[in-house]
Every structure is written in C-alpha cells, then in structure tokens.
C-alpha cells in the first residue's frame, strides 16, 4: 500500500445554498469578495455561486464573479445551480459567462411524480435533453439528485433507474444531497456505499443538511464510504438548520480521517468573520473552530495542565486557524488562568498578591461580572493599591448633543499627565463626535498617534429592560497590536466612553 494520502474535493455553496438562510442576501460586490476569499484565500476546489433565472441582480453577481475568475484561470471552479427546463437555465448560465451547470433533478420517485407530475421515464428524457444542449454549448454538467436521501429510503429502484439511464452521459459528478437533513451516519454509510459499489467509476459528492445536528457526522460517514467530494458552507449557513460548516469539516477530515484537502486552515477564521459581517448571522461563541470562546480555557485546572506539558490541549491548536489560546477570568479561573493572562501582559506578582487578585476575580464572577485581560491591571491597582496602572488619563467632563436634522456635537475636558485639554467636534453620532474631539487633542495638539477602532460590539443582559446595563466592547489596533477594552453603564454612549478612556490609560504604559 502506498503512502499517498486520500484527498477529498471541497465544493463550497455559501453563495447559493448559504444565501438561502432566512434573512440573508448578498449584494454583487459581497458575492465577489466572498468568492475571491473562498478560491484565493481558502483554496476551496469549487464554489456554487447562485441559482439560474432568479433575478437580474443574481445574473449581475454571477457575471461579475465569472469575469473575475476567467482572468485568473479559475472559471472551471465556478458553478451555478440550474433546472430541468429545456434550454432556459443553460442559456442563462452561458450568458453570465459561467461554464459549469449543477443540474437539479429529482432524486426520489415521490418528488418526480408528485411535484413534477411526471413518470420517471419522462423526467429522464427531460434531463437528457438539458445535458445534450449543455454539451452543445460547451457547458459542463454536474447532477444533483434532489431528495436522494428519501429516494434511498423509499424508492431505491427509482434511483438505480435514473443512474443507469444517465451514467453514460457527460455528467462529471453525481451529487447526493440529504435535502431534508433526515439521515443519520449509519444510513449515510449504507446508502453511499451502495452507490459507490454499484457505480465504482463515478464521482460522487455528498451534500448534508443539519436538521438533526448531524451534518458533519454524516459528511464523516460519507467520506468513509467512498465519496470524492463534500459540500460545505462558511459558518454552516443554509436553509433551516443550515449545512455542514467548512471549518468543522476541514478539521474532521484532517484530524479524524487523515484525509487531505486544499484548504488553507489559517484563513478559516478571518473568512468566517467576513461572512458573519456580510450575512448578519452571528457566529455562536461556542461554534467549533471559529466561535469566540472555543480556544478559551475557563477552569483553572486546565490552565495549570497547559503549563505542564499541554495536558489539556488536543490537535485543534488555535494557531492552525490563525488564532491563539486564551484563559478566561471568572469564579472558576484559579491562579493558573490569572498567571497566563499576566504573562501576556508582562506582569509578575508574588503569591500573596496573586491570592488577593484571585479572590477579587472570584467575587466578580459570583456577580456574573465579565472580567477580561484588559481589566486585570485595573483590578490589580484596585486590590493592591499600588497603582499597577496609574490613571494618567482622566475625563473631567463632557457634553454631547443630539438634535433633529443637526449633526451630534461633543465637547470634552480631559486631563493627560496632569495637563488639562478641551476640544469640541461634530460627528455621525454622539460617540463618533466624542472620539473626533479626542483625536484632535491627541493628533493635532499633542502630535501623538491615536488607535484605530476596528470593531464595536454592544450587548445587554436578557430581559430587555430599559434600565439594563449596556456592555460595550471596543476592539482597537495600535502599532500592529490588536486589543479590546470594555465599558459598562446604563447608557450606551457612556459605556463606550468608559471603554475609550480605559484604552487611553493602557496606551500610557504601552
């Protein structure tokens, strides 16, 4: 047996099936950006970018992607879903500049007879007609067997009839979707193995849906049973419960099955964040690989174990995905977590100081307060009274206005190293006006660099009370370093201002 590892082809359908997520609609330039990231950054093998004949906007988006892909010799990697509709889908796809049709036919007898109101024989003839016309137009064809999972459960002979009639056509790939997400891994293994053994010279893709939270497990079973390609989406976007997430599938293939792909793992997290922003669908904090908290150790015993030969680490090392391991601060943290965070800040405390700091963090955790690494210097200063971080920047007073049809204004007075400064500015919002006034002081008056704000997130506790605290977490970039500060207040603008003043004090010791 050779040493060459088996390789799986990845087709990502974020721009087609992923866009069928409720409330998600990508505009043309967003589609192009995602397509570029998928093909150039993540290096997926193929992308499905749209459904034919949906709208003029969809046509423009496909044309834009195909023009871009053609200039980079990637046009064969761009695919569009089309239908058994004579020449219509083929003409639409060809006019858009695409050269690959993913033809959607009926993979279950029930769909064929009850949705199309046709006999299997008539449907097969219609499919052959489309394939023949695509051949004339130099359009490659892959074939989706829609509702294949129910077809294998309830009408396998129909599928065999379909395959026998089409196996000698020009179809390059037969794609097996669990359209309604009804299969479990044992069924997938049985059904896929049956297809592979009956048609060993055919290329089969598997397309899973996550209705029972089994999309990745089913992709695992399909891979073991001989498929040559898997379909994914970024962040698991897709109809209903979504599709198999690319990040999870990639980790599963590499770590659990020792199977190679072309995926560039280090770019998975960044691309996930771009799609999160464009789609408006927030990534759950505990989502494997790309979730905010998945590389955060909470229990103190875990941090202690990591200090002793990485006892609590697995093969999912954050560095693989362009991330780093973090250690949460809360009531279960313990001294080991705190030491890990202090090391990152370049701070070192004696045992007695560590005990006091740990007690304070546990106290805050019992009150459900969120403690971040950026809070540590302030907690140290408060507990030990040694001014570990001196409050060199003090906001003495500020005044912000908001009036109908007038730009918000802000006037502030701030003390920096004992010197008082005042400035005013307008902005697109109250906080924007405040920051613009601050920036004047730092950049114009003091000639100093002011950090760039790269993310601004606001959360409130469940319940929706109007007097609830607002937590504002701002992400900053300064001299190549990215860090976050947090403010908590009943007023959103005030919370953001507190986070900003905390940032300015951190920079004084930078």
Secondary structure, 3 states (H helix, E strand, C coil): CCCCCCECEEEECCCCCHHHCCCCCCCHHHHHHHHHHHHHHCCCCEEEEEECCCCHHHHHHHHHHHHHHHHCCCHHHEEEEEECCCCHHHHHHHHCCCCEEEEEEECCHHHHHHHCCCCHHHHHHHHHHHHHHHHHCCCEEEEEEECHHHHHHHCHHHHHHHHHHHCCCCCCEEEEECCCCCCCHHHHHHHHHHHHHHCCCCCEEEECECCCCCHHHHHHHHHHCCCCEEEEEHHHCCCCCCECEHHHHHHHHHHHCCCECCCCHHHHHHHHHHHHHHHCCCCCCCCCCCCCCCCEECCHHHHHHHHCCCCCCCCCCHHHHCCCCEECECCCCHHHHHHHHHHHHCCCCCHHHHHHHHHHHHHHHHCCCCECHHHHHHHHHHHHCCCCCCCCEEEEEEEEEEECCEEEEEEEEEEECCEEEEEEEEECCHHHHHHHHHHHHHHHHCCCCCCEEEEEEEEECCCCCCCCCEEEEEEEEECCEEEEEEEEECCHHHHHHHHHHHHHHHHHCC
